[in-house]
């Protein structure tokens, strides 16, 4: 059974009613007002929001070029969401936004940094020195959970290690939310799904280690605490 079919149903329930447009009576209205009026996120966390950070670290036993063949297009998110994405500009270009529905959720993500060199940003440590992809996430709201969130940083790093026989991935998000605990769980689940689905698409082999790697398996880091979770 694939990971996607076994993913806990609570994840879908947490996200099932997100939308971008809300009314003044709903939580976190200020962030939506700024975005709707200017097209930009608020500077920092606006009133009613708190800041938080989450990371998922994962290593796949495939070359950088193999990984890039899956993640190399901002328009193609079959490996982590679906393939119904629309762009408002040129693929893989700073300023381009993608819009898509995820379990009925309308999400808008805009590229801030996009660097995917053919041979990768070689580095044997995390956090890596160069971003593969960094985008913002427009304000979203879940009325069932009374939770609003937006992200100024949602980054994916990919560093070839082990003489390019493996790639160390780092999914990092810095976000603001009216409920950072629930929002953190949502982002964490999303990025774990991304890592495992990417591995499945490439053949589902598991990384077992090498001399110059930082470790194997799936790791998470919430704030400054690192724990092996899978």
C-alpha positions in Angstrom: 0.0 0.0 0.0 1.4 3.4 -0.9 2.1 6.1 1.7 -0.6 8.4 0.2 -3.3 5.7 0.8 -2.2 5.1 4.3 -1.8 8.7 5.4 -3.9 9.5 8.5 -7.3 10.8 7.7 -7.0 13.4 10.5 -4.6 15.3 8.1 -7.3 15.7 5.5 -9.8 16.8 8.2 -7.4 19.4 9.5 -7.1 21.0 6.1 -10.5 20.2 4.5 -12.0 23.7 4.8 -9.1 26.1 4.1 -9.9 29.0 1.8 -8.3 32.3 0.9 -11.2 34.7 1.2 -12.8 35.2 4.6 -15.1 37.8 6.2 -14.2 40.4 8.8 -15.8 38.3 11.5 -13.4 35.4 11.0 -10.1 35.0 12.8 -7.0 36.7 11.4 -8.8 39.1 9.2 -6.0 41.6 9.2 -3.6 39.4 7.3 -6.1 38.7 4.6 -6.9 42.4 4.3 -3.2 43.3 3.7 -2.9 40.5 1.1 -6.1 41.3 -0.7 -5.3 45.0 -0.9 -1.5 44.8 -1.8 -0.8 41.3 -3.0 1.8 41.0 -0.3 2.0 39.4 3.1 2.1 41.5 6.2 5.5 42.4 7.6 6.0 39.9 10.3 3.1 38.4 12.2 0.2 40.7 12.4 -2.2 41.1 15.4 -3.6 37.8 16.5 -0.9 35.7 14.9 2.2 34.1 16.4 5.4 33.0 14.6 6.7 29.5 14.4 9.2 27.3 12.5 9.3 23.7 11.4 11.7 21.5 9.4 11.7 18.1 8.0 15.0 16.5 7.0 15.2 13.5 4.7 17.8 11.8 2.6 16.9 9.8 -0.6 19.4 7.4 -2.2 19.2 8.9 -5.6 21.3 11.3 -7.6 20.7 15.0 -7.7 19.7 14.8 -11.3 17.2 12.1 -10.6 15.7 14.2 -7.8 15.6 17.3 -10.1 13.7 15.3 -12.7 10.8 15.2 -10.2 11.0 18.5 -8.4 12.4 20.6 -11.3 9.3 22.4 -12.3 7.3 24.8 -10.1 4.2 24.0 -12.3 4.5 20.3 -11.8 3.5 19.3 -8.2 2.3 15.7 -8.9 5.0 14.5 -6.5 3.5 16.5 -3.5 0.0 17.7 -4.3 -1.8 17.2 -7.7 -1.4 18.3 -11.3 -4.2 20.9 -11.5 -1.8 23.8 -11.0 -2.2 27.1 -12.8 0.5 29.7 -13.0 0.2 33.5 -13.4 3.6 33.8 -15.1 6.6 31.9 -16.4 7.5 28.6 -14.8 10.5 28.6 -12.4 10.6 32.4 -12.3 10.8 34.7 -9.3 7.4 36.4 -8.8 5.3 33.6 -10.5 2.5 32.3 -8.3 0.9 28.9 -8.6 -2.7 28.3 -7.5 -4.1 24.9 -6.9 -6.8 23.1 -4.9 -5.6 20.5 -2.3 -8.4 18.4 -0.8 -10.7 21.3 -1.7 -8.3 24.0 -0.4 -7.4 26.9 -2.6 -3.7 27.6 -2.1 -1.5 30.4 -3.6 2.3 30.1 -3.5 4.6 32.7 -5.0 8.3 32.2 -5.8 10.8 34.2 -3.9 14.0 32.3 -4.9 14.5 29.7 -7.5 18.0 28.1 -8.0 18.2 24.6 -9.4 21.7 24.3 -11.0 22.3 21.1 -13.0 24.9 19.7 -10.6 23.3 20.9 -7.4 24.3 23.1 -4.5 27.1 20.9 -3.2 27.2 20.9 0.6 27.6 18.2 3.2 25.8 19.9 6.0 22.4 21.2 7.0 21.1 23.8 6.8 22.5 24.1 3.3 24.0 27.2 1.8 21.8 27.6 -1.2 18.0 27.4 -1.7 16.6 25.1 -4.3 13.2 26.7 -4.0 11.6 29.3 -1.7 8.1 30.6 -1.9 5.5 32.4 0.2 2.1 31.0 1.1 -0.9 33.4 0.9 -3.2 33.6 3.9 -5.4 30.6 4.3 -8.2 30.0 6.8 -9.8 26.9 8.3 -13.1 27.8 10.0 -13.6 24.3 11.5 -10.3 24.7 13.4 -10.6 28.5 13.7 -7.1 28.6 12.3 -5.5 31.1 10.0 -2.0 31.0 8.6 0.5 32.4 6.1 4.1 31.8 5.4 6.9 34.2 4.4 9.3 31.2 3.9 8.5 27.8 2.6 11.8 26.4 1.3 13.1 23.2 -0.2 16.9 22.6 -0.1 18.5 19.7 -2.0 22.2 18.9 -1.5 24.0 16.1 -3.2 26.0 14.0 -0.8 27.9 10.7 -0.8 29.6 11.5 -4.1 26.1 12.3 -5.6 24.7 8.9 -4.8 22.2 10.5 -2.4 20.4 13.8 -1.8 19.8 15.5 1.5 16.5 17.3 1.5 15.5 20.0 3.9 11.9 21.3 4.0 11.8 24.5 6.1 8.8 26.8 6.8 8.6 30.0 8.8 5.0 30.9 9.3 2.5 33.0 11.2 -0.7 31.5 12.6 -3.5 32.0 15.0 -2.8 28.5 16.3 0.8 27.6 15.8 0.5 24.1 17.3 -2.2 23.0 14.8 -0.6 24.9 11.9 2.8 23.3 12.7 1.3 19.9 12.6 -0.2 20.6 9.2 3.1 21.8 7.7 5.0 18.9 9.3 2.6 16.4 7.9 2.7 18.0 4.4 6.4 17.9 4.3 6.7 14.4 5.5 4.3 13.4 2.8 6.4 15.3 0.2 9.6 13.5 1.2 8.1 10.0 1.2 6.2 10.5 -2.0 9.3 11.8 -3.8 11.2 8.7 -2.6 8.3 6.5 -3.8 8.3 8.2 -7.3 12.0 7.5 -7.6 11.8 3.8 -6.8 11.2 3.7 -3.0 14.7 2.7 -2.0 15.7 3.8 1.5 18.9 5.6 2.3 21.2 3.6 4.6 24.1 6.0 5.0 27.6 6.8 3.8 30.8 8.3 5.3 30.1 12.0 4.3 26.4 12.1 5.2 24.9 13.7 8.3 22.7 10.6 8.9 19.9 8.6 7.4 16.2 8.4 7.6 13.5 11.0 8.3 14.2 13.6 10.9 12.2 16.6 12.1 13.2 19.8 13.8 10.7 22.1 15.4 12.3 25.3 16.5 15.8 24.2 17.6 15.1 20.7 18.7 16.1 17.8 16.4 14.5 14.4 16.8 14.5 11.3 14.7 10.9 10.5 14.0 10.9 7.8 11.4 
